[in-house]
Amino acid sequence: MQTWKVLFVDDHGVQSVEQFTCEQKPSLEDAAQMIRAKLLPVAAELNLNDLEGRIAEPTVKSLKTQNSIQILSITPVA
């Protein structure tokens, strides 16, 4: 398993990093779901995303519009 570093801007405008272990590089949507589960565990449990199934990358869009969280990069940890 590979460890991946996800760089993102949090809701305070501060760049933060979280590390996740996956077999392959996570997509933006996968990374958004992992970040939401870590930072917003209650929201991750609830199905509050009415965009799911209607647009591409619904978690990425909802994190940005509802929580001001934007993923900047996904890179492997050396």
RODO-2510 file (C-alpha; in nm, 4 decimals, decimal comma):
residues 78
     n   res          X          Y          Z
     1     m     0,0000     0,0000     0,0000
     2     q     0,1170     0,3495    -0,0852
     3     t     0,0811     0,6520     0,1409
     4     w    -0,0539     0,9656    -0,0276
     5     k    -0,0251     1,3241     0,0906
     6     v    -0,3305     1,5409     0,0208
     7     l    -0,2616     1,9140     0,0347
     8     f    -0,5704     2,1299     0,0774
     9     v    -0,6864     2,4726     0,1918
    10     d    -0,9112     2,4444     0,4968
    11     d    -1,2075     2,6601     0,5943
    12     h    -0,9751     2,9167     0,7578
    13     g    -0,7670     2,9632     0,4411
    14     v    -0,4740     2,7691     0,5859
    15     q    -0,2928     2,5060     0,3815
    16     s    -0,3104     2,1695     0,5564
    17     v    -0,1888     1,8181     0,4796
    18     e    -0,3488     1,4828     0,5536
    19     q    -0,1989     1,1454     0,4710
    20     f    -0,3990     0,8457     0,3556
    21     t    -0,2992     0,4924     0,2600
    22     c    -0,4403     0,3561    -0,0656
    23     e    -0,3315     0,0985    -0,3228
    24     q    -0,3341     0,3554    -0,6026
    25     k    -0,3494     0,7341    -0,6298
    26     p    -0,6904     0,8508    -0,5081
    27     s    -0,9021     1,0609    -0,7406
    28     l    -1,0080     1,4086    -0,6314
    29     e    -1,3475     1,2657    -0,5352
    30     d    -1,1893     0,9861    -0,3279
    31     a    -0,9576     1,2346    -0,1554
    32     a    -1,2518     1,4673    -0,0851
    33     q    -1,4468     1,1824     0,0745
    34     m    -1,1488     1,0885     0,2931
    35     i    -1,0944     1,4504     0,4007
    36     r    -1,4646     1,4961     0,4735
    37     a    -1,4648     1,1793     0,6864
    38     k    -1,1623     1,3038     0,8821
    39     l    -1,2571     1,6714     0,9258
    40     l    -1,6370     1,6497     0,9215
    41     p    -1,7245     1,3024     1,0536
    42     v    -2,0899     1,3833     1,1210
    43     a    -2,1420     1,5236     0,7708
    44     a    -1,9693     1,2186     0,6249
    45     e    -2,2186     0,9909     0,8027
    46     l    -2,5221     1,1813     0,6790
    47     n    -2,6340     1,1878     0,3182
    48     l    -2,6509     1,5650     0,2827
    49     n    -2,5208     1,5775    -0,0709
    50     d    -2,8088     1,6332    -0,3116
    51     l    -2,5609     1,6635    -0,5999
    52     e    -2,4647     1,2955    -0,5882
    53     g    -2,5484     1,1225    -0,9128
    54     r    -2,6258     1,4516    -1,0872
    55     i    -2,2810     1,6064    -1,1329
    56     a    -1,9213     1,4892    -1,1510
    57     e    -1,7244     1,4970    -0,8237
    58     p    -2,0123     1,5962    -0,5926
    59     t    -1,8062     1,5698    -0,2713
    60     v    -1,5338     1,7957    -0,4139
    61     k    -1,7938     2,0573    -0,5059
    62     s    -1,9837     2,0388    -0,1768
    63     l    -1,6635     2,0650     0,0304
    64     k    -1,5704     2,3776    -0,1624
    65     t    -1,9109     2,5484    -0,1610
    66     q    -2,0375     2,4435     0,1830
    67     n    -1,7143     2,4173     0,3840
    68     s    -1,4600     2,6291     0,1895
    69     i    -1,2225     2,3314     0,1637
    70     q    -1,0317     2,2957    -0,1639
    71     i    -0,7888     2,0165    -0,2547
    72     l    -0,4679     2,1500    -0,4114
    73     s    -0,2659     1,8344    -0,4780
    74     i    -0,2328     1,4615    -0,4202
    75     t     0,1252     1,3325    -0,4132
    76     p     0,2963     1,0108    -0,2987
    77     v     0,4913     1,0167     0,0272
    78     a     0,8506     0,9174    -0,0358
***
